[in-house]
């Protein structure tokens, strides 16, 4: 029922910025819990950021606090992840996910819908 499409990834030098988008259909992104995950080569998928159904608060893993910002545009049914001050260790495929529950989760297995991912590569 819910479809997610990520975009906005690309190549960027260390210290640069990108804005990732997650376009949703079937439901409003504000009515379900949303999360962003990333997976680097040879590593497990890890939680990056999330927002509960209420949309009141946003949540970030410690390694990205102060650098990444989660936001939404309800009119466009789109959520965004702004990536600032990027580091080489941020290089990964970034995935948008949605969950049919009012609370977000840091566990990938708790999500019901996934996008196809967008590659972020940070050099130097």
C-alpha positions in Angstrom: 0.0 0.0 0.0 2.8 2.4 0.9 5.5 3.0 -1.8 8.7 4.9 -1.1 11.2 6.4 -3.6 14.5 7.9 -2.5 16.5 10.4 -4.5 19.2 13.0 -3.9 22.3 10.9 -3.4 25.5 11.5 -5.3 29.2 12.2 -5.0 30.4 15.0 -2.7 33.7 16.0 -1.1 34.2 15.9 2.6 32.5 18.8 4.3 29.9 19.1 1.6 26.1 18.7 1.8 23.3 16.7 0.2 19.6 16.6 0.6 17.9 13.2 0.3 14.2 13.0 -0.5 11.8 10.2 0.2 8.6 10.5 -1.8 5.7 8.5 -0.4 2.4 7.3 -1.9 -0.5 5.4 -0.5 -0.4 7.2 2.8 0.9 10.4 4.2 4.4 10.2 5.6 3.1 12.2 8.6 0.5 9.4 9.5 3.1 6.7 9.9 6.5 6.3 11.5 9.4 7.0 9.2 13.0 6.1 9.4 16.2 6.6 7.5 18.8 3.8 7.4 22.2 3.4 5.7 24.3 0.5 4.7 28.0 0.8 3.9 30.0 -1.9 2.0 30.7 -4.8 4.2 28.6 -3.4 7.1 25.2 -4.0 8.5 22.3 -1.7 7.9 22.2 1.0 10.6 19.6 3.4 11.8 20.2 7.1 11.0 17.1 9.1 11.8 13.4 8.6 12.6 10.2 10.4 13.2 7.1 9.2 15.1 3.5 9.3 13.8 2.8 12.5 15.7 5.6 14.3 13.8 6.5 16.2 16.9 10.0 14.9 17.4 12.9 13.8 15.3 15.6 11.4 16.3 19.2 10.8 15.2 21.9 8.3 15.9 24.8 9.8 17.8 27.2 9.9 14.9 25.0 12.3 12.8 23.6 14.6 15.5 24.2 18.2 14.7 25.0 17.3 11.0 21.9 15.7 9.7 18.3 17.1 9.8 15.0 15.3 9.2 12.1 17.3 7.9 8.9 16.8 5.9 6.6 18.5 3.4 3.1 17.2 4.0 1.7 18.8 0.9 4.2 16.9 -1.3 4.1 13.7 0.8 7.8 13.9 1.0 10.3 13.6 3.8 13.9 14.9 3.6 17.2 14.1 5.2 19.6 17.0 5.0 23.2 15.8 5.2 25.7 18.5 6.2 29.4 18.4 7.0 29.7 15.0 5.3 32.5 12.7 6.2 34.0 9.7 4.2 32.5 7.4 6.9 29.0 8.6 5.9 29.5 6.8 2.5 26.6 4.3 2.2 23.4 3.5 0.5 20.7 5.4 2.3 17.2 3.9 2.6 13.9 5.4 3.5 11.5 3.1 5.5 8.0 3.3 6.9 6.3 1.5 9.7 2.6 0.9 10.5 3.0 1.9 14.1 3.0 5.2 15.9 6.5 4.8 17.2 9.6 4.7 15.1 12.1 2.0 15.6 15.9 1.8 15.3 15.6 -1.8 14.1 15.3 -2.4 10.3 13.2 -5.5 10.9 10.4 -3.5 12.4 9.7 -1.6 9.2 7.0 -2.6 6.7 7.9 -0.6 3.6 11.3 0.3 2.1 12.6 2.4 -0.7 15.2 1.1 -3.1 18.0 3.2 -1.7 20.2 6.1 -2.9 24.0 6.1 -3.0 25.9 8.7 -1.0 29.7 8.8 -1.6 31.9 11.2 0.3 35.5 11.6 -0.9 38.7 12.9 0.7 
